[in-house]
Amino acid sequence: MLHGLAYVTVQELATRVAYRNADRHSGDPVCERLMMRIAADENLHMVFYRELLRAALEIAPGPALAAILQDVRDFRMPSYASPDFARLAMDVALGGIHHVGHFHEEVAVPLLRSLGVLDLVAVGSAGRRCQEELGGFLESLREEAHGFEERRRRLLERRARWERSSGVDGPAPAGVGGPAPVRQPCVRMTTTLWPPNPKELLAAARMFWAAARFCDR
């Protein structure tokens, strides 16, 4: 039960962040209002679960810390197993909707700070080990987020150079760096990797993995 509670707390917050970012990037007033409304609902869900988790930390701090550690460290969105998820996650990450940087700065750090997870005392030896592992994970996540942002910036710069040099306004066309993307009606996302070379393919593969860990559908 504690693992389920910890998971839905993280998941609802991550989903709220994704909807808010989709609102900012949509460029469509109707879509913006819809995304804001959905994000507000997701936030209410998150607050409910978070306060239950806070109570669990008071009642059984050791087991609750173990659940939080596992579900923050190994977090996956529900759609992780969906077909072509890695490609969709890449679109979402490149489009600035949700990626490892968002997960670090807007999900993991504020949630753990709100719960006071790292400051709890009288949690037992197992609880203290969980606190230490969480602290170490946050540091590694911060480094991963920084690396991701650098790779994302370089990839977008390369794509922009290709678009300028080819005279193309928008993503690469079908047959150039992959098939033309399928556009969603209300959210404009950055899609399609322009003409690949081995270095770009390697960078893209790394980004696929990082994006797939932390992105929604």
Residue pairs with C-beta under 8 A, 6 or more apart in sequence:
2 56
2 60
2 63
2 64
2 66
2 67
3 67
3 70
3 71
5 49
5 52
5 53
5 56
5 67
6 53
6 64
6 67
6 68
6 70
6 71
6 72
7 71
7 75
8 45
8 49
9 46
9 49
9 50
9 52
9 53
9 111
10 71
10 72
10 75
10 107
10 108
10 111
11 75
11 77
11 78
12 42
12 43
12 45
12 46
12 49
13 42
13 43
13 46
13 50
13 106
13 107
13 110
13 111
14 75
14 77
14 98
14 102
14 103
14 107
14 214
14 216
15 42
15 77
15 216
16 39
16 42
16 43
16 46
17 98
17 102
17 106
17 107
18 92
18 97
18 98
18 102
18 215
18 216
19 35
19 36
19 38
19 39
19 42
20 35
20 36
20 39
21 96
21 97
21 98
21 102
22 31
22 35
22 97
22 187
23 31
23 32
23 35
23 36
23 39
24 32
25 95
25 96
25 97
25 187
25 188
25 189
26 32
26 35
26 186
26 187
26 188
27 188
28 186
28 187
30 186
31 186
31 187
34 186
50 111
50 114
50 115
53 64
53 68
53 115
54 115
56 63
56 64
56 67
57 64
57 65
57 115
57 117
57 120
61 120
61 122
61 123
61 124
61 127
62 123
62 124
62 126
62 127
62 130
65 117
65 120
65 123
65 126
65 127
65 130
65 131
65 134
66 126
66 127
66 130
68 112
68 115
68 117
68 130
68 134
69 130
69 133
69 134
69 137
72 108
72 111
72 112
72 134
72 137
73 133
73 134
73 137
75 103
75 213
75 214
76 213
77 214
77 215
77 216
77 217
79 85
79 216
79 217
80 212
82 88
82 217
85 212
85 217
86 208
86 209
86 211
86 212
87 208
88 215
88 217
89 208
89 211
89 212
89 215
90 204
90 207
90 208
90 211
90 212
91 181
91 189
91 190
91 191
92 98
92 99
92 189
92 211
92 215
92 216
92 217
93 99
93 100
93 148
93 152
93 207
93 210
93 211
93 215
94 152
94 155
94 156
94 189
94 190
94 191
94 207
94 211
95 187
95 188
95 189
95 190
95 191
96 190
97 187
97 189
97 215
97 216
98 214
98 215
98 216
99 148
99 152
99 210
99 211
99 214
99 215
100 141
100 144
100 145
100 148
100 210
100 211
100 213
100 214
101 145
101 146
101 148
101 149
102 214
103 141
103 145
103 213
103 214
104 138
104 141
104 142
104 144
104 145
105 145
108 138
108 141
109 138
112 118
112 134
112 138
117 131
117 134
118 131
118 134
118 135
120 127
120 131
123 130
123 131
144 210
148 207
148 210
148 211
151 203
151 206
151 207
152 207
154 203
155 193
155 200
155 203
155 204
155 207
156 190
158 194
158 200
159 172
159 190
159 193
159 194
162 168
162 172
162 194
162 195
163 169
163 170
163 172
163 194
171 180
171 181
171 190
171 191
171 192
171 194
172 178
172 180
172 192
172 193
172 194
172 195
173 180
174 180
176 194
176 195
177 192
177 193
177 194
177 195
177 196
178 192
178 193
178 196
179 192
180 192
181 189
181 191
181 192
193 200
193 204
196 204
